[in-house]
Amino acid sequence: MESKEKRSTFSGSVGFVLAAAGSAVGLGNIWRFPYLAAKHGGGVCLLCYLVLALTFGFALLTTEIAIGRKTGKSPLTAYGAMHEKFHWVGALACLVPTLILPYYCVIGGWVLRYLAAFLTGAGVSAAADGYFTGFITGLGSPIFWFLLFLAATVFVVYKGVNKGIEKLSRILMPILLLMIIAIACFSLTLQHTDAAGVTRTGLQGMRVYMIPDFSGMTLGRFLVVLMDALGQLFYSVSVAMGIMITYGSYVRKETNLVRAVNQIEIFDTLVAFLAGLMIVPAVYTFMGMEGMSAGPSLMFISLPKVFDAMGRVGAAVGMVFFLMVAFAALTSSVSIMEAVVSCAQDRLHASRARATLGVGAMALLIGLIVCLGYNVLYFELRLPNDSVGQILDVLDYVSNYVLMPVVSAATCLMVGWALGPRSTIEEITRNGERFGREKLYVAMVKVIAPVLLLFLLLQSLGVFRL
C-alpha cells in the first residue's frame, strides 16, 4: 500500500479557479437555490444570499483554501498539521464528503434519467403525474442510472488532478455557463395564459425573483430566510466538505489566492443568480405562485411540466437544461469524491488508483442502500428539524445540517482564536498580494461566522424554532 506519489498540482490559476467553481456550481445552485428563492418570495432571499456570500461565504472559502495550500495535505490531516488539538475536525471534514458522495451520485443518476427521457423524445412522459415517484420507487432503473453516474465520477477522479479534474472543468464550465445564460434569457421571453384567462410573463416572474418584498415581513420570518440562505451557502461554495482544503493543497505557491477567491466567488454567485433567473420566471409563467411552492421537487416535477407546456420548443429546452444540470452535478461529484480520495491517500499512503477504486466501492455500497431506501428499505423518520425523511434525507441531514456547521464553526475557532487570523492571512498574502477585505475577514472568523453557525446548528437540532 506504500506510495511515493508526488502530490499533484493544478497547472495554474485558471485551472484551479475552474475546478473550484465546478465544485461550487452543482445541484445546490441549480436545484436548491431556486427552490429557496421561490419559497421565500425571491427578492428577500436573493438579497440575504448575496450579502452572506460576500461576507460569510468569502471568509470560509478563503480560510479553507489557505489551510489547504499552507499544509499541502488532505482535510483529514490538514487540521492536525495546523493545530494538534483540532485533528478531530479533520476526521469530521473527511466524514462529510464520505456521506454526501453516495446520495449525490444517486441524485446525479436521476438527472441522467431525465436527460435520457428528453433526448429520446419522452419529455411528455416525464411531465406526467407520478412519473418521478414511479421512477425512484422502482428497483432496477434508479440503480442503473446511479451506477452510470458513479462510473463517470470514478473515471474522472481516477485520471487525476490535471488529466481528470482540471481537464473536465476546462471543458464543461464554459459550456455550462453559456447554457445557463441561454436558458435564463429564454425564460424572460415566456408568456402564458392559463385556463382562468390570466396571462403571466417571464418578466413578471423576474420581478418576483429579484425585487425584495418586505410587506408583512416579521423578524421571525426574516431570520428564517437568513438561516435558509446561510445553509444554502454550504452547498453553493463547497465549504465544510473538505473540498476546498483538498483543492487548496493542489494550488501552487505562486498563485494569487486573493484574486482566485474573488473569481470563484463571482463565478459561483453569478451561476446561483442565473439559476434562479432560469427557473423561477419559467415556473411562475406557467404555474403561478402555486407552482413555485413545489419544494425540492421543483426540478424533477414542476420543470418537466413547464417544458411540456412550452410545446415543441419545450423538448429542446428540457434537453439542454438537464444536460447542463448533468454537467454541473458531475463537476461537483468529482470534487466530493476527490476530497475522500485525497484523505485515503494521505492516511493509507495508497496510490490514486487504489484509493479511487476503494472509495468508489464504498460509494457503490452505500448508494445501493440509498436507492433501495425508496422501495425495499423504505421507512419514514421524523428528524430533529421537524422534517420527515428516508435514507437519503437522513444522510443529507447528518452531513449538511449537523456536521457541516460543526466543521465550519470549529475551523473558525481554530483560525480565529487558537492560531489567530494571521496564520491564514500570511498564507493568503505570501506573494505580497493586497488583502482588501482583511478587516472583514478577521471579524467574520473570530465573531460573526461562529455566532451564525451556532444559531444554524441549534435550529437544525431542533433546539429552537424560528
Protein Blocks (a to p, Z undefined) as FASTA:
>chain_A
ZZcbdcdddfblklmmmmmmmmmmcfklmmmmmmmmmmnnommmmmmmmmmmmmmmmmmm
mmmmmmmmmnopafklmmmmmomklmmmmmmmmmmmmmmmmmmmmmmmmmmmmmmmmmno
pmmmmmpghklmmmmmpmklmmmmmmmmmmmmmmmmmnomklmmmmmmmmmmmmmmmmmm
mmmmmmmmgccddfkopacdfklmmmmmmmccfehiafklmmmmmmmmmmmmmmmnopak
lmmmmmmmmpcfklcfklmmmmmmmmmmmmmmmmmmmmmmmmmmmnojmlmmnojmlmmm
mmmmmmmmnommlmmmmmmmmmmmmmmmmmmmmmmmmmmmmmmmmmnopafklmmmmmmm
mmmmmmmmmmmmmmmmgccdddfkopacdfklmmmmmmmmmmmmmmmmmmmmmmmmmnop
klmmmmmmmnopacfklmmmmmmmmmmmmmmmmmmmmmmnomacZZ
